[in-house]
Structures are given as structure tokens and as C-alpha cells.
Amino acid sequence: MKLVIVSGLSGSGKSVALHTLEDLGYYCIDNLPAGLLAALATELTTTAHPVAKAAVGIDARNLPQALEHIAETLEDLKSREINCEILFLTCDSDTLIKRFSETRRRHPLSYGGVSLAEAIEREQQLLEPISQNADLFIDTTQTTLHQLRDLVRQRVARRTDQTLSLLFQSFGYKHGIPVDADFVFDARCLPNPHWQPELRRLTGCDEEVVDYLEREPAVEAMYAALSTFFEEWIPAFEADNRSYLTIAIGCTGGQHRSVYLAERLAQHFRERYPSVATRHRELA
């Protein structure tokens, strides 16, 4: 059985992720007490009609002592040949405060005179045992609901057992560095199509921009260096039983150079890895 534990900060999109998995055929349970996780797995695998795919939501409403033993629970599940992984959703505090203000929802830990900012900080501390064991982080600070659904489909649902899911993500430095990336590379030293008036409105996915960049020796040199680096080191991550790897490439605005490199690298590695996705953060 494949079991996905969906956790993270309140307001970061846990319900959206869980509903997406439910739509994709997962047997889903929200707000499960962490202490019941092993019992649930036993129930789902020993029934007359065993469940092949399940997802559970575990959040800070749990008892702290139950969350502290999550690592032992995960080891127990894996020893029973249950393919268990943790999807952890995060978001910066300012964005969370804005979301709670807009929806007028109460944070589950903001009671007894505790402010919203203090509740968010407390929640981060309570969920630390889960975040330390997470397989995949998704930062939803600059992610829409539709983008989050697509990421869950691409990275979690489409990943087959024992295969590495690769995400090549472009971004713009002027909008901030993605905190959920395993590798971050800077393409701002490359020639910028933005300064070509006929290319300014286009993106790194457009043929005119591709032709422009592929005529530049520096662009070809960076692509060759990055592809060689990952050809050598991705197998090492696979050997270490990594399930997810996020590679972020940034340029100034996240429109031309980073988009081009992310697309080209993704195309290159699709030839040997079945689960390769791209995301262009600034092109939403």
C-alpha cells in the first residue's frame, strides 16, 4: 500500500492537497491522530479488499507526545512494506497572517489570548518532528490553488514506487528564492533576452527566445555544466533512497533564461527518468 501523510502549517493548503489526492482515487482521512496511524495501516491492508492508495492529514491539533514519536511509527510502517511518505506544506508567516485575515478563520492554536503570529510560531515548533522526516516540501507562499493541485498530481500521484521524482523549477530573484528547493542555480550572468525589444514580452518557452539563447556560447556552457553535474549526482540521490528532488534555476524576472534552462534540462532527463516535471513560478 502507498500511504501519503499530508501535513504542514494551517493555511498552507493541506486540505487542497488532500482533496486532490482523494479525486485521484486515494482513500483519504483528515485530522487523524498520529497515534492511530499504525492501526489504520493495519486496518487498510488486512481487510477483505485491501486499499492500494491512502492519504491522511496530520496536523498540530494532535497531542504533542504523539507527534514526537512519528519517526518510530514511520519505521514500523516501512518494516511492514508499506510505502509511506510525508508531504509537508509550508508558507511564510506574513502570507499566512494575510490568508487568515482574508478568510476570517481562526487559527487552531490561537486561543487563550495567543496572537496569530504566536500561534503560527507554536505550530511550526509542534510540527517539527514531522517536517524533519518529510520527503517532499512544497512552499505555497507564491502558489495558487490550481498550481498546488498540479504539483500534487505531478509530484505525488504520478510518482511510481521506488522512482525519483524530479522537478525543474524556474523563478525570478526579484520575487524571492524558493525555500523548498534542494538545489538553486543562478542564471543572471547569461545574456538577457529582456533587452531585446522583440523578445521582451515572450518567455523561455517561445521559439524566438530559444533561438536567441542557443546562439549564445555562455548559455550552452551553463546547460552543459548543469546537465553533466546532475548526470553524475542524481544517481547518488537515488542510491540514498531519495523520493523527490527539486532543482530551481533563477534569473532576474523568471521569464526567459531560467525558463529556458528548466525546460531544456527537464527534456534531457525525461529520457531516463519517468517522473520529471517543470514549474515556472513567475509565469502563472
C-alpha positions in Angstrom: 0.0 0.0 0.0 1.1 3.6 -0.7 0.4 5.8 2.2 0.9 9.6 1.9 0.9 11.7 5.1 -0.2 15.3 4.3 1.0 17.7 7.0 2.1 21.3 7.3 1.1 24.7 8.6 -2.5 25.8 8.9 -3.5 27.9 5.9 -0.7 26.4 3.7 -3.1 24.3 1.6 -3.3 20.9 3.3 -7.0 20.5 2.6 -6.4 21.3 -1.1 -3.6 18.6 -1.3 -5.8 16.0 0.5 -8.8 16.7 -1.7 -6.6 16.4 -4.8 -5.4 13.0 -3.8 -9.0 12.0 -3.0 -10.0 13.0 -6.5 -7.2 10.8 -7.8 -8.5 7.7 -6.1 -6.8 7.8 -2.7 -8.7 6.7 0.4 -8.4 9.9 2.5 -8.8 10.7 6.2 -8.3 14.2 7.5 -7.1 15.2 11.1 -6.0 11.7 12.0 -4.5 11.3 15.5 -0.9 10.3 14.9 -1.1 7.6 17.4 -3.7 5.8 15.3 -1.6 5.8 12.1 -0.2 2.2 12.6 -3.6 0.9 13.5 -5.1 2.5 10.4 -2.5 1.0 8.1 -3.2 -2.5 9.6 -6.9 -2.0 9.0 -6.5 -0.9 5.4 -4.1 -3.7 4.5 -5.8 -6.6 6.2 -9.4 -6.0 5.1 -11.1 -8.3 2.6 -10.5 -5.6 -0.1 -7.1 -4.1 0.8 -6.6 -0.4 0.0 -3.9 0.3 -2.6 -3.6 4.1 -2.0 -4.4 6.1 1.1 -3.7 9.6 2.3 -4.1 11.0 5.8 -3.9 14.5 7.2 -2.0 15.0 10.4 -1.6 18.5 11.8 -0.9 20.4 15.0 -4.2 19.5 16.6 -2.5 16.3 17.6 -1.2 15.7 21.1 2.5 16.8 21.2 3.7 13.4 22.5 2.0 11.6 19.6 3.9 13.8 17.1 7.2 13.2 18.9 7.1 9.5 18.1 6.3 9.9 14.4 9.8 8.7 13.3 9.3 5.4 15.1 5.9 5.0 13.6 7.3 5.5 10.1 10.0 2.9 10.7 7.3 0.4 11.8 5.3 1.1 8.7 8.2 0.7 6.3 9.2 -2.6 8.1 5.7 -3.8 7.1 6.5 -3.0 3.4 4.1 0.0 3.4 5.3 2.7 1.0 5.0 5.7 3.3 6.0 9.2 2.5 5.3 12.7 4.0 4.2 15.7 2.0 4.8 18.8 4.1 3.3 22.2 3.1 4.8 25.4 4.3 4.3 29.1 3.8 5.9 32.3 5.1 4.3 33.8 8.2 3.2 37.1 6.6 1.3 35.3 3.9 -0.4 33.0 6.4 -1.5 36.0 8.5 -2.9 37.6 5.4 -4.8 34.5 4.4 -6.3 34.1 7.9 -7.3 37.8 7.9 -9.0 37.5 4.5 -10.9 34.3 5.3 -11.7 35.4 8.9 -10.9 31.9 10.0 -9.4 31.2 13.5 -6.0 29.5 13.7 -6.4 26.2 15.6 -3.8 27.3 18.1 -4.9 30.9 18.6 -6.8 30.6 21.8 -6.4 32.0 25.3 -5.1 35.3 24.3 -2.5 33.8 21.9 -1.9 36.1 18.9 -2.0 34.8 15.3 1.8 35.3 14.9 2.5 33.4 18.1 0.1 30.6 17.1 2.0 30.2 13.7 5.3 30.0 15.5 4.0 27.5 18.0 2.6 25.4 15.2 6.0 25.3 13.5 7.6 24.0 16.7 4.9 21.3 17.2 5.2 20.0 13.7 9.0 19.9 13.7 9.1 16.1 14.2 7.1 15.7 11.0 8.9 18.3 9.0 12.3 16.7 9.9 11.0 13.4 8.4 9.3 14.9 5.3 10.1 13.5 1.9 8.7 16.5 -0.1 8.3 20.1 0.9 6.0 22.5 -1.1 6.2 26.2 -0.3 2.8 27.7 -1.2 3.7 31.3 -0.5 3.5 32.2 -4.2 1.4 29.2 -5.3 -2.2 29.4 -6.3 -4.8 26.7 -5.6 -4.6 25.5 -9.2 -0.8 25.3 -9.1 -0.9 23.4 -5.8 -3.3 20.8 -7.3 -1.0 20.4 -10.3 2.1 20.0 -8.2 0.4 17.3 -6.1 -0.7 15.5 -9.2 2.7 15.7 -10.9 4.9 15.0 -8.0 3.0 12.7 -5.6 0.3 10.9 -7.6 2.3 10.3 -10.8 5.4 9.0 -9.0 5.6 5.3 -9.2 7.0 3.2 -6.4 10.8 3.3 -5.9 11.3 6.1 -8.6 12.8 9.5 -8.1 10.5 12.5 -8.9 12.4 15.4 -10.4 11.1 18.9 -10.6 12.9 21.6 -12.6 11.6 25.0 -11.4 12.3 28.4 -12.8 11.9 31.6 -10.7 12.8 35.3 -10.6 15.2 36.5 -8.0 13.3 39.8 -7.6 10.4 37.7 -6.3 12.5 35.7 -3.8 14.3 32.4 -3.8 12.1 29.3 -3.4 12.7 27.8 0.0 11.5 24.3 -1.0 14.4 23.7 -3.5 17.2 21.2 -2.9 19.5 23.0 -5.4 19.4 26.6 -6.5 21.4 27.9 -9.6 21.8 31.5 -10.7 21.4 32.2 -14.5 21.6 36.0 -14.2 25.1 36.0 -15.6 23.7 34.9 -19.0 22.7 37.2 -21.9 19.2 38.6 -21.1 16.5 38.5 -23.8 14.7 41.1 -21.9 16.9 43.8 -23.5 15.8 42.7 -27.0 12.5 44.6 -27.6 11.1 41.9 -29.9 11.7 39.3 -27.2 10.7 41.2 -24.1 7.0 40.0 -24.0 7.9 36.4 -24.8 9.1 33.6 -22.4 11.8 30.9 -22.4 9.2 28.6 -23.9 8.9 30.6 -27.1 10.9 29.6 -30.2 12.3 33.1 -30.8 13.7 33.2 -27.3 15.1 29.6 -27.6 16.8 30.5 -30.8 18.3 33.7 -29.3 19.7 31.8 -26.2 21.0 28.8 -28.1 23.2 31.2 -30.2 25.0 32.3 -27.0 28.1 30.3 -26.0 27.6 31.1 -22.3 24.1 29.6 -22.3 25.3 26.4 -23.9 28.2 26.2 -21.5 25.9 26.6 -18.4 23.5 24.0 -19.8 26.3 21.5 -20.4 27.7 22.1 -16.9 24.4 21.6 -15.2 23.4 18.5 -17.2 26.8 16.9 -16.5 26.6 17.7 -12.8 23.1 16.1 -12.4 24.0 13.1 -14.6 26.7 12.4 -12.1 24.9 13.2 -8.8 21.2 12.2 -9.4 22.1 8.5 -9.2 23.7 9.2 -5.9 20.4 10.6 -4.5 18.6 7.6 -5.9 21.1 5.3 -4.2 20.3 7.2 -0.9 16.6 6.3 -1.4 15.5 9.9 -2.1 12.0 10.1 -3.5 12.0 13.8 -4.5 14.5 16.3 -5.8 13.7 19.9 -6.6 16.1 21.9 -8.8 15.5 25.6 -9.0 17.0 27.9 -11.6 16.7 31.6 -11.3 17.1 34.7 -13.4 16.1 38.3 -12.7 12.4 38.1 -13.6 11.9 34.4 -14.0 10.7 34.8 -17.6 13.4 34.0 -20.1 16.7 32.4 -19.1 15.6 30.3 -16.2 12.5 29.1 -18.0 14.6 28.0 -21.0 17.2 26.1 -18.9 14.5 24.4 -16.7 12.6 23.2 -19.9 15.8 22.0 -21.6 17.1 20.1 -18.5 13.7 18.5 -17.9 13.5 17.4 -21.5 17.0 15.9 -21.2 16.3 13.9 -18.1 12.9 12.7 -19.2 14.8 10.2 -21.4 15.9 8.3 -18.4 13.6 9.2 -15.5 9.8 8.5 -15.7 8.8 11.3 -13.2 10.1 14.6 -14.4 8.0 17.8 -14.1 8.6 21.5 -14.7 7.2 24.5 -12.9 7.6 28.2 -13.9 6.7 30.1 -10.8 6.6 33.6 -12.3 4.6 32.6 -15.5 1.4 31.7 -13.6 
